């Protein structure tokens, strides 16, 4: 059997196992729902109603993918804190999905309470796409599950340990309610990557010794402050630059390749130490411009996660996996994963690269979710997504404090980056962090920052 055939056989075997192992759970879930309407449908026509909460670029993209799944779907409600983003999103989606857009003005909700109104609009069995800045994800996720609504939540899933604990608790409640939950770590559904990791798990590069996750490219941009912007509006418009909103570059940008390394290891790290800071960044915000976190797994092997966004520096976006007898280059940023014998990544050493049909991972994750809703299959990615996100969070904690931190210590932390988010009522509300008299925002200082 060739290595190409082996990869497909291994992947098929794993999928068969997962499918069969879920049959008993699916049967129990089906029995529990016989007396009530089947989740995922509205009215009698099998149309799945969709609410979009967070109408930026990624939210609009996720809505387009949801509307492109098999079976009737309808974008039924939208919510955002910015009118221009909601209007732009609706304007971009309407021409492409003319017969699937049903969002009159009375179902266009503005403000921090708009998520509740949008979720209530689709009702039990509908689906909400959660695509606001990650700080709000735990609150929105909890409300959706409380209301009996299926969820697609974009990464990241929280920004601190209290948020992760909330997400994990809500995920368990979703499981009890037989709701379907997908998270936006789309690399898990990228067929070339699935095949590459199946080969690694089958030993084609030997035992995995070290994993390297990279995201290194130019600087994160800043949206200019306009005269009418309140402080809170400015920070939300630039959520990638404020740690309380996005959890840091390590969490919201590097998460995909951290997730892939943990997938390769089939494990979560037990501790981490690291470093980071602001070396060239001069913008007034909270963002470190470089991170380097070193994670250790229970078996003693390690994972390094390097993030940098600076001009005129070496750029690389992907994962490098080192095994006892070979290596692999894969992950987000590497559309054609490759396996090599030895550790020199040269053409003559290449063992395998993907040769199958094209795959759109963003579409695949929605296809799987909507299939699960329509056919009442068990589907809940909460725990895996939350733990991948938490791995990145503890990496950020280690870099910002200069401390070595264990998984258990980090998960028990009660340090919230923005306590009291539920009390934010409008864009005129005070922001959780404020600039000083010089216009500079608080920045975590290694050796001084609080972590536990």
GINOR-V540567 format. One record per residue. N is the residue number from 0. RES is the residue in one letter. SS is DSSP state (H for helix, E for strand, - for the rest). PHI is phi in whole degrees, 0 to 359 (* if undefined). NEAR is the number of other ideal C-beta (glycine too) atoms within 8 Angstrom. Layout:
N;RES;SS;PHI;NEAR, N;RES;SS;PHI;NEAR
//
This chain:
0;X;-;*;4, 1;X;-;287;5, 2;X;H;294;10, 3;X;H;294;8, 4;X;H;295;8, 5;X;H;299;12, 6;X;H;298;13, 7;X;H;288;10, 8;X;H;295;9, 9;X;H;297;13, 10;X;H;295;11, 11;X;H;297;8, 12;X;H;298;8, 13;X;H;295;9, 14;X;H;295;8, 15;X;H;298;8, 16;X;H;299;8, 17;X;H;296;8, 18;X;H;294;8, 19;X;H;290;7, 20;X;H;292;7, 21;X;-;270;10, 22;X;H;296;8, 23;X;H;297;7, 24;X;H;295;8, 25;X;H;296;11, 26;X;H;296;8, 27;X;H;295;8, 28;X;H;295;11, 29;X;H;295;9, 30;X;H;302;7, 31;X;H;289;7, 32;X;-;251;11, 33;X;-;298;6, 34;X;-;272;3, 35;X;-;228;5, 36;X;-;303;6, 37;X;-;294;8, 38;X;-;300;14, 39;X;-;102;12, 40;X;-;243;11, 41;X;E;239;10, 42;X;-;56;5, 43;X;-;251;3, 44;X;-;259;6, 45;X;-;64;8, 46;X;E;279;10, 47;X;E;269;16, 48;X;E;278;14, 49;X;E;238;16, 50;X;E;250;17, 51;X;E;251;18, 52;X;E;246;17, 53;X;-;104;14, 54;X;-;255;15, 55;X;-;287;10, 56;X;H;299;5, 57;X;H;290;10, 58;X;H;297;16, 59;X;H;295;14, 60;X;H;297;9, 61;X;H;296;16, 62;X;H;297;14, 63;X;H;298;11, 64;X;H;292;12, 65;X;H;298;15, 66;X;H;287;13, 67;X;-;263;7, 68;X;-;283;12, 69;X;-;290;6, 70;X;-;96;8, 71;X;-;290;8, 72;X;E;225;13, 73;X;E;212;11, 74;X;E;284;16, 75;X;E;247;12, 76;X;E;206;16, 77;X;E;220;16, 78;X;E;214;16, 79;X;E;198;15, 80;X;-;268;9, 81;X;-;245;11, 82;X;H;298;7, 83;X;H;295;6, 84;X;H;290;10, 85;X;H;297;14, 86;X;H;295;8, 87;X;H;296;10, 88;X;H;298;16, 89;X;H;298;13, 90;X;H;294;7, 91;X;H;281;9, 92;X;H;276;14, 93;X;H;302;9, 94;X;-;294;5, 95;X;-;279;8, 96;X;-;229;10, 97;X;H;309;7, 98;X;H;273;4, 99;X;H;245;10, 100;X;E;256;11, 101;X;-;222;8, 102;X;-;237;10, 103;X;-;293;6, 104;X;H;302;4, 105;X;H;287;4, 106;X;H;244;12, 107;X;E;248;12, 108;X;E;251;12, 109;X;E;249;10, 110;X;-;107;8, 111;X;-;287;8, 112;X;-;264;8, 113;X;H;298;13, 114;X;H;299;16, 115;X;H;296;8, 116;X;H;295;11, 117;X;H;294;17, 118;X;H;295;16, 119;X;H;299;8, 120;X;H;296;11, 121;X;H;284;15, 122;X;-;73;11, 123;X;-;304;8, 124;X;-;89;12, 125;X;-;281;15, 126;X;E;225;18, 127;X;E;243;18, 128;X;E;262;16, 129;X;E;259;15, 130;X;-;222;13, 131;X;-;280;12, 132;X;-;306;9, 133;X;H;302;15, 134;X;H;304;15, 135;X;H;270;10, 136;X;H;300;15, 137;X;H;301;12, 138;X;H;293;9, 139;X;H;293;15, 140;X;H;298;15, 141;X;H;298;10, 142;X;H;292;11, 143;X;H;300;13, 144;X;H;292;15, 145;X;H;302;7, 146;X;-;273;10, 147;X;-;77;10, 148;X;-;251;16, 149;X;E;291;15, 150;X;E;225;15, 151;X;E;247;17, 152;X;E;243;16, 153;X;-;290;13, 154;X;-;289;13, 155;X;-;274;14, 156;X;-;252;15, 157;X;-;186;18, 158;X;-;240;16, 159;X;-;207;12, 160;X;H;297;13, 161;X;H;302;11, 162;X;H;295;14, 163;X;H;296;15, 164;X;H;299;9, 165;X;H;296;12, 166;X;H;297;16, 167;X;H;297;11, 168;X;H;296;8, 169;X;H;295;13, 170;X;H;299;13, 171;X;H;294;9, 172;X;H;296;10, 173;X;H;299;14, 174;X;H;297;10, 175;X;H;297;6, 176;X;-;272;8, 177;X;-;62;10, 178;X;-;273;13, 179;X;-;261;15, 180;X;E;227;15, 181;X;E;238;13, 182;X;E;243;13, 183;X;-;280;12, 184;X;-;267;13, 185;X;H;294;11, 186;X;H;301;12, 187;X;H;296;12, 188;X;H;243;10, 189;X;-;266;11, 190;X;H;305;11, 191;X;H;302;12, 192;X;H;289;14, 193;X;H;303;11, 194;X;H;292;15, 195;X;H;298;16, 196;X;H;288;12, 197;X;H;299;12, 198;X;H;293;15, 199;X;H;297;15, 200;X;H;296;9, 201;X;-;272;8, 202;X;-;93;7, 203;X;-;287;11, 204;X;-;239;18, 205;X;-;80;8, 206;X;-;298;6, 207;X;E;289;13, 208;X;E;256;7, 209;X;E;218;10, 210;X;E;236;15, 211;X;E;234;13, 212;X;E;252;15, 213;X;E;232;14, 214;X;E;214;13, 215;X;E;228;12, 216;X;E;200;7, 217;X;-;293;6, 218;X;-;291;8, 219;X;-;288;9, 220;X;-;283;4, 221;X;-;232;8, 222;X;-;278;6, 223;X;-;297;4, 224;X;-;282;5, 225;X;-;256;5, 226;X;-;303;3, 227;X;-;276;3, 228;X;-;287;9, 229;X;-;283;7, 230;X;H;300;10, 231;X;H;294;12, 232;X;H;298;11, 233;X;H;298;10, 234;X;H;292;13, 235;X;H;293;12, 236;X;H;297;9, 237;X;-;243;11, 238;X;H;299;11, 239;X;H;294;11, 240;X;H;257;12, 241;X;-;234;14, 242;X;H;299;12, 243;X;H;294;10, 244;X;H;267;14, 245;X;H;243;16, 246;X;-;84;18, 247;X;-;110;13, 248;X;H;300;16, 249;X;H;302;16, 250;X;H;277;17, 251;X;H;272;11, 252;X;-;248;11, 253;X;-;270;14, 254;X;H;303;14, 255;X;H;301;12, 256;X;H;281;17, 257;X;H;296;15, 258;X;H;300;13, 259;X;H;297;16, 260;X;H;297;16, 261;X;H;293;15, 262;X;H;297;9, 263;X;H;302;13, 264;X;H;282;11, 265;X;-;53;6, 266;X;-;198;8, 267;X;-;244;8, 268;X;-;292;13, 269;X;-;259;8, 270;X;E;201;10, 271;X;E;204;14, 272;X;E;222;9, 273;X;E;187;12, 274;X;E;210;8, 275;X;E;181;13, 276;X;E;171;8, 277;X;-;245;8, 278;X;-;256;7, 279;X;-;237;7, 280;X;-;288;10, 281;X;-;243;3, 282;X;-;298;7, 283;X;-;279;6, 284;X;-;199;10, 285;X;-;255;11, 286;X;-;276;14, 287;X;-;292;15, 288;X;-;259;13, 289;X;E;206;11, 290;X;E;224;18, 291;X;E;211;12, 292;X;E;247;15, 293;X;E;246;10, 294;X;E;261;13, 295;X;E;239;10, 296;X;-;268;13, 297;X;-;299;5, 298;X;-;273;5, 299;X;-;93;6, 300;X;-;286;11, 301;X;E;230;10, 302;X;E;228;16, 303;X;E;250;12, 304;X;E;238;19, 305;X;E;245;11, 306;X;E;234;15, 307;X;E;207;11, 308;X;E;227;12, 309;X;-;220;11, 310;X;-;284;6, 311;X;-;59;3, 312;X;-;236;7, 313;X;-;298;4, 314;X;-;248;7, 315;X;E;202;7, 316;X;E;227;11, 317;X;E;159;12, 318;X;E;238;16, 319;X;E;240;10, 320;X;E;249;16, 321;X;E;252;11, 322;X;E;252;13, 323;X;-;294;6, 324;X;-;234;7, 325;X;E;189;13, 326;X;E;211;13, 327;X;E;218;15, 328;X;E;239;12, 329;X;E;199;13, 330;X;-;93;14, 331;X;-;299;9, 332;X;-;96;9, 333;X;-;236;12, 334;X;-;296;3, 335;X;-;241;7, 336;X;-;301;14, 337;X;E;222;13, 338;X;E;245;16, 339;X;E;229;16, 340;X;E;278;7, 341;X;-;68;8, 342;X;-;241;7, 343;X;-;268;6, 344;X;-;273;9, 345;X;-;248;7, 346;X;H;304;4, 347;X;H;290;4, 348;X;H;265;10, 349;X;E;291;11, 350;X;E;269;10, 351;X;E;199;12, 352;X;E;214;8, 353;X;-;292;10, 354;X;-;228;4, 355;X;-;275;8, 356;X;-;290;4, 357;X;-;300;3, 358;X;-;221;9, 359;X;-;254;6, 360;X;H;297;11, 361;X;H;297;10, 362;X;H;287;9, 363;X;H;300;13, 364;X;H;295;15, 365;X;H;283;15, 366;X;H;302;10, 367;X;H;294;11, 368;X;H;296;15, 369;X;H;291;15, 370;X;H;297;11, 371;X;H;294;12, 372;X;H;295;14, 373;X;H;292;12, 374;X;H;251;6, 375;X;-;53;13, 376;X;-;267;9, 377;X;-;302;9, 378;X;-;202;11, 379;X;E;207;11, 380;X;-;265;11, 381;X;H;302;15, 382;X;H;298;9, 383;X;H;298;10, 384;X;H;296;14, 385;X;H;296;14, 386;X;H;288;10, 387;X;H;296;13, 388;X;H;298;17, 389;X;H;294;13, 390;X;H;302;14, 391;X;H;293;16, 392;X;H;298;16, 393;X;H;293;14, 394;X;H;296;17, 395;X;H;298;15, 396;X;H;300;14, 397;X;H;293;15, 398;X;H;294;16, 399;X;H;282;14, 400;X;H;257;13, 401;X;-;77;9, 402;X;-;259;8, 403;X;-;272;7, 404;X;E;232;14, 405;X;E;269;8, 406;X;H;303;10, 407;X;H;295;6, 408;X;H;299;9, 409;X;H;295;15, 410;X;H;293;11, 411;X;-;277;8, 412;X;-;299;12, 413;X;-;254;6, 414;X;-;284;10, 415;X;-;257;8, 416;X;-;289;10, 417;X;-;214;11, 418;X;-;296;5, 419;X;-;81;7, 420;X;H;301;10, 421;X;H;297;5, 422;X;H;273;6, 423;X;-;286;9, 424;X;-;253;7, 425;X;-;202;7, 426;X;-;291;8, 427;X;-;272;5, 428;X;-;292;9, 429;X;-;297;6, 430;X;-;284;8, 431;X;-;299;9, 432;X;-;235;10, 433;X;-;231;7, 434;X;-;285;8, 435;X;-;276;8, 436;X;-;296;3, 437;X;-;270;5, 438;X;-;84;6, 439;X;-;262;7, 440;X;-;264;11, 441;X;-;298;6, 442;X;-;235;8, 443;X;-;299;10, 444;X;-;245;7, 445;X;-;306;12, 446;X;-;90;6, 447;X;-;236;4, 448;X;-;295;10, 449;X;-;281;5, 450;X;-;230;11, 451;X;-;241;8
//
